[in-house]
Each structure stands twice: as C-alpha cells, then as structure tokens.
Amino acid sequence: MDSSALIGIWIAAGLTLFMYSSLYKDNPFFRFGEHLYLGLSVGYILIRVIYSNFIATLYVPLFEERDYWLIIPSILGISLYTRFFSKLAWISRITFAFLIGFGSGLGIPRIIAGGVFQQIEKIITPLGTQLTPFEYFSGILIVIGVFSVLIYFFFSWEHKGLVGGVSKVGIYFVMIAFGASFGYTVMGRMSLLIGRCYDLIDYSSSKYYYATIVLLVVIIAVLAVYELVLKKKEQPKT
Amino acid sequence: MRTKIGFLIIALFISISSFPAFAQEVKALVTPENFTAFDTPNDAGKSISLTWLVSKNNDQEGVYYIIYASQGSSGPWTQVDKILSTTAYKSEAPQYFGLKESNNQYHFYEVTGIPGVVESITSTVYFKLAITDGDNTVEFPSVVSAAPEGNFFDTSKTNVLIFVLIFSFLIMFFISLARKNPNLFVRHIPGLDAIEETIGRATEMGRPILYLNGLLDMSSLSTIAATSILGKVAKKVANYDSQIKVPCYDPIVMSVCQEVVREAYLEAGRPDAFKQDNIFFITNDQFAYAAAVDGLIVRHKPAANLYMGYYYAESLLIAETGAATGAMQIAGTDSITQLPFFITTCDYTLMGEELYAASAYLSREPLQLGSLKGQDYSKAFIIIVLVVGAVLSTAGYTFVVNLFKTF
C-alpha cells in the first residue's frame, strides 16, 4: 500500500477515535481533535473565499476581463466591513438594505407560491366519488390537521375554551409529524455511525497494520495515565 | 363470359371500395390551420412559441409534425424537432396560456434554440411545418416568424401578487396600529417564562449562560429574532450580574450581537460588566462550529443553554451535549427539520413562528408586533379560504382550486 494512503488512514482512524473519546469525558485527545478541526475549517474557508470568491468571481473578471460592472457589487461588499467602525457603520446599511430587498423580492413570491398556494391547492382538492374510503379519510384528516395547527400558531387569541381545544388537537398533529421526522433522521444518523464503525473495523485489519486497535490501546493507556496524574494532583498533601 | 364479367365487376368493386382508404391517407396530410409564431409570454425573452390548430385528419397515431427553423425567410432550414401529432397541446403550458378550455384546440411547441445553429434565440427566427406518416412527408409552404422579447410582468403569477398585496396591507395596517398602541394582545408563550428561570438558576450556580444565534446570517428573519431575544436576555443577565457567552457562526452576526449585548448592559446600568470577548466568532464550518460549541459546553458547563435561530444537522449534536451536562435548555427555531431534536433534548422549545412571537412579545417593537398580528390575520384569511374552498370544491365548484394554481 502507498505510504501516504496508509498515513492518511492512520490519521483518519486516530481522529475518529479522538472525537469519540468525548463519550468518556472531556480529555486532551478530544480537545486536540476539536481544535485541529476548527483550525483546519477556518484555514480552508479562508483559502476557499480567496480563490473561489475573490479571485475567480472578482479579480479575474474585473481586472483581466475588464467587466467594470463588478465595481458596484464590490463597493457594496466592501461597505459591509464599515460595521467595524462605529462612525461609518451606517454605510453598511445600504448593502444590508439591498441584500434584504433582493432576498425578499426573490423569496416572498416563491414562499407564497410554493409554501402557501400549493398547500391550499392540495387541501381544497375536491373529494370526488372516485376516491377510496381511505383517500376520503386522508382528505378530511389533512383539512382538520392544517386547520387545527394554524389555530395553534394563532397568537392573537388566548388558548382557552374552544380555541384551546382545537389548538391542542393541532399540537398533537405537530408532534406526530415531528415524531416521524425524528425517527427518519435518526435512522439516517445511525447509518452514518454504522458507516464510520465499518471504516474503523476495516482499518483494524492487518492490511492497515491494525491501525484502529493500536490507536485505541494507545488512547486508553494515555487516558489511564492522564487520569492517574490528575488524581494525584487533586489529592491534598498531608 | 358471364363468369369473366362477374370477376371484372367484383375487381372493379374491390378497387372502388379500397379507393376511399387510400384517399383518406392522402387527405391526412392537410395544411395545419392557424400556424403562428409569437414571443413566448411570461418569460425572460429567450424563446418563441409556435401554435397551430388541432386537426382531426392530421392527428393520429404514427403521424408526426416536423418543425423547421431558419434565421432567414428563405432558409437554409434546420429541423428543430419531430413531435407526435397526438401530443404537445397548448393546455400543457398553463404558465403561458392560462387554464382556458380552448387551449386543447391548439398544438404548442416552445423553441429555445436551433440545433447546431444557435443555442439560444435572440433575434427574429423563421419557422415552417411539415407532416409525415413515415412514408410520405409534406412540407407546408407557409412561413411564420417571430422575435423573442423579455416580459416585465409574469401574468401567471397575478394570484401571488394579489396575495402579497393583501398580506402586505394587513402587516402594514397592524404595524401602524402597534405604533399607536404597543400593548396589542399577544398570547402568553410558556417558553418565555423559563428564560428568567434559567438566568436565575445560572446566577445561583455561578455558571455562565450559553446563547447561540443559529447558523444563518443577519439577513435571515430567524437570526434577527434571535438577536432581538438576545438583547432582552442580556439585559436580564446584566441585572442578575451573571455571565453570557455568545459563540457566533457568522462574523457580521458577531458584531451585531456585540452591539446588542453592549446596549443591553448599558440599559441595565452595568456597562462596566460588559465583556466584548464573551461574544466571539468561531468558524463558518457547520460541524467544526458544532465541535467547538460542544467543547465549550463540556469545559465551561453552562447552567443554561439558549439555542435561538436557524439550525441544521448540528442541532442534535449541540443540544444532546448540553442535556448531558445537566444544563437547562431552551430552544427556538423555525427550522422544521430540527425541531424534533430540540423538543426531545430541551426543556422548552419555541416552535416555528413562536420564535418571532417571542421576539415581538419581549421587545414590543411596533414592527415585530405589527408583523406578527398581520400574519395572524393572514392565517385567519387562509383558514377561511381552506374551509370554504374545501366545501365548494367538493360541491363541484372547482374554480376555487384554480385560484391557487401555481405554475
């Protein structure tokens, strides 16, 4: 096996075990893994912003392809940094106004068309004679569900009496939906965990010089020593 | 002789009786009526529409229309497409032609480019039509042309515009009402009382409060609501002389949070207690941020964790770590997919719009209060539409469904 690939696998196995070590408690391995991950992510994002955003979408088109229209968004972008200077901070509001205006103009019609209209259209679809009893039941259930959930999220009335009863029905609908969503997502997360475990099992083979097993033993041994040292330090001197 | 004459009569009869079938095939290849080209309505000006009348003679299985295009009126002609004569109707494009019944009477084809000649159409293009049944192909002489044009208004979205106007009117009306009377009624939200309880608990325990603003930037409504709640929380923290830590995902959100907390400490009369370093930027990477927040929770063991704003897959990682340390946790998010995780791991959860409602409830700011009331009455309007629409459409009045069609 290629030595660089082997080193990569040992690092991957080691860092995975470092992160899982937090299941025991906060320890130097987890802290090392956390800070390494944090530092790498910041460094990676910085480089990506410089190359993908600054050079590829601003420097090259503006200075090499002479696309002078880009001066306007550049000024708007730079003005965001005026927030760091209290006297000039008002300038950044122009960019914020532009961003919010543009975002709202683009987003609101989309949300109304996709989020509101499509739901209304589906809900008020006629219950015709060609439907099966289950489809009838689903249709009625959807109307009751949407109606009661909307009542729950109505803030201008106190949840008392009839409104309270209907909103209680609404919250049951919401919780059923959340339960389904929870189960579905947890299944996904479990499959990610299983995938990671498969990798660790794979890395414990002789092909990778027992990377997982060796690293696990080292981590456990170092943690045991670390705990002993800590306990000794904590013991009051007699 | 009689037999010969008989055969002759039979042969003549067969040939005459088979003639109409042959004549019908020839008759099938008739010139399509009303073949027209025009700029496609409701688009950005990159295509041309072709329509022609449906013909009972032409439209049958195995017969195809062939569309030719050229940049000049006399050619050279390039085949754009070959479509089955029983397909491609105007009614299949309601975003351009609405839901009129007469749309079934026309064929429709949208041309966006000429293969091998131009990728997208920007100037006048000429078109002609041919028909083929596999054996015979007839090209029709009429040539039509059109140039594409961008449209400023998309008429297919008129219903959306009307709704936006109604909602905007309601919101603006209630904002003006809230300016006159900032005590407009907003129902009690249980999670809000818990905030005071958590701050008190943190003070008693001598541990800090952790406050997260979510993973979106300052242009997001949930982040705005989260920073608004942060102001109120920070003021209470300053009054109790407790500590608040705000790790941020976005540098601009961080600077806004610093200002908000500073102002809250000023309002509480404790500017000396404000520590700018407690509101800090971590990283823009989702899971690195989650790892760092987890580390913070594990090491500093905050007495209370408040998760407001928008979250993604990191929500459970953070909230579960918080729950494991025994902290009291309150979440508020409009991220529907993450709400189940907060509900299972936090003591109180503000669901969806409750986050905005909490922000309005605490701040009593006319803009937020008016928006909330406006949205409430918009919801009331939707409820009426749902109930009335469901009854009417079931009774056979399907026009109500068409009012909410989106293309």
Interface residues (C-beta under 8 A of the other chain):
Chain A: M19 S22 K25 D26 F30 R31 G33 E34 Y37 L38 L40 S41 V42 Y44 I45 L80 R83 F84 F96 L99 I100 G103 I108 P109 I112 A113 G114 V116 F117 Q118 I120 E121 I123 I124 T125 P126 L127 G128 V143 V146 F147 L150 I151 F153 F154 F155 S156 W157 E158 H159 V174 M175 F178 G179 S181 F182 T185 R189
Chain B: K157 N159 V160 L161 F163 V164 F167 F185 V186 R187 H188 M218 S219 I252 S255 V256 I282 T283 N284 D285 F287 A288 A291 A292 D294 G295 V298 R299 L316 I336 T337 L339 P340 F341 I343 T344 M351 G352 E353 E354 A357 L372 K373 D376 Y377 K379 A380 I382 I383 V385 L386 V387 G389 A390 L392 S393 T394 G396 T398 V400 V401 F404 K405 T406
